[in-house]
Amino acid sequence: MKNQVGRRGFVRTAVAGSLAGTGSAAQTKNSKTYRETLATPVVARHQVVVAGGGPSGVIAAAAAARSGADTLLIERYAFLGGNGVAGLMTCYNGFRNQRPPEALQTVKGIPGEYIAELVRLGGVADIDNYERTVQHDIRKGDIPYTVGFDPEAAKIASLNLLRKDGVKMRLHSWVVAPMMDGARVTGVIVESKSGRQAIAAGIVIDCTGDGDIAALAGAPFMGPAAQGDRMPMSLMYRLGGVPSSIKGPYGGIRIGDRVTRWGPGFGGDGADVENLTRAEVETRLKLWDQVQEMKKKAGLESLYLLESATCIGVRETRRVEGEYTVTEKDAIAGTRFPDVIAISSNPMPSYRGKRYFFQHEGFDIPYRSLVPKKIEGLVLSGRCISCEQGPFQSARSMAPAMAVGHASGCAAALAAKQGVPPRKLDVKALQNLLRSQKAELRA
């Protein structure tokens, strides 16, 4: 099913020379719209603006800056890391196939540097509950299928990576709309404690996870299919005081006496604020009761709820329609594309009711799936790229999302510096740049 959203939730009329918005006096109490008069000041201009500081956004920003573009990363929270940190989904899955054939580490380059920084900080988990058939030594750069991590170390590793590459950052800022010139995105509108401001950009990268910029710009996107295939949300949490007598991961990702676990789930639309509110309220109440019951068991009296996620973990909302949509057939067959810019090897976790492991080392993600239909000046990244639901389940995982972020950052930098729309970018030049930064594309 295809959907589109309007570019505004209410009507605005710009008034030149005015820095403050005022409401129309012609409103009635039964009106369904509120007319504002706004003139939003442009406070900055950058070659590349990255909207969203999750795993894909952090890598995209680092890649764009390293590729020579003046780059700004905008994030709504006070820290970076996205669902991995705010949502406590503290396992970067999909650096290679979980089961043989898994000799190829499909996510390398800047994402690999980020993991190396996590290792240096001592931020990799002691143990997790994922099946392993082959052992890898992460401390030597041989990254396994999944990397469990400490969310506090992830915040620092992200900052260190971006500062090293000279990325400018703007936290506490919510991207609420694109700046538009016809069908071309020319920047973003942000809301923060400093008010409503505009930031102009040569190229914008949509790393919002939900495809917010693309949808608000008017790009078509795919919603859940008729059978209701949207992946559910989960409230993650951390337990403290796990007794030393309990060996192993204790159902999650363990660091010492702390373990991150999957908490209550919730369905519905993760892009609908009313449903999100219900999800947060119901899962938090349920989680508290569950932990109290755990503590009643003999030997577990020392357990306590160390932390619940800042926000419930949303897995799936919009998938934006690109110039090419990766199909279920492509993913299962391991279709190769001449414009490959990343590889996804993570299993499809709930494919037709069970976890599907690929019989190959990963499927190609083509550059065309990062270019939205109808809209110029915008590159897609992270989980909103153009995929059918099956391959989406794989590519949405954080390791392949980092690989896509690497590609989107390099693409945006090239397009901005050359003054060409992303749709017209020389893909061979993009692939060469990615290889020079040690990304894995398979020769």
Secondary structure, DSSP 4 states (H G I P E B T S, - for coil): -EE---S-SS-EEE-TT--S-EE-TT--TT-S---EEE---EEEEEEEEEE--SHHHHHHHHHHHHTT--EEEE-SSSSS-GGGTTT---EEE-SS-SSSS--S----SHHHHHHHHHHHTT-B-SEES---SS---GGGT---SEEEB-HHHHHHHHHHHHHHTT-EEE-S-EEEEEEEETTEEEEEEEEETTEEEEEEEEEEEE-SSS-HHHHHHT--EE---TT--PPPEEEEEEEE---TTS-S-TTEEEETTEEEEEEEEE-S-TT-HHHHHHHHHHHHHHHHHHHHHHHTSTT-TT-EEEEE-SS-B---S-EE-BSS-B-HHHHHHT---TTEEEEE---EEEETTEEEPPSSS-EEEEGGGGSBSS-BSEEE-GGGSSB-HHHHHHHTSHHHHHHHHHHHHHHHHHHHHHT--GGG--HHHHHHHHHHTT-----
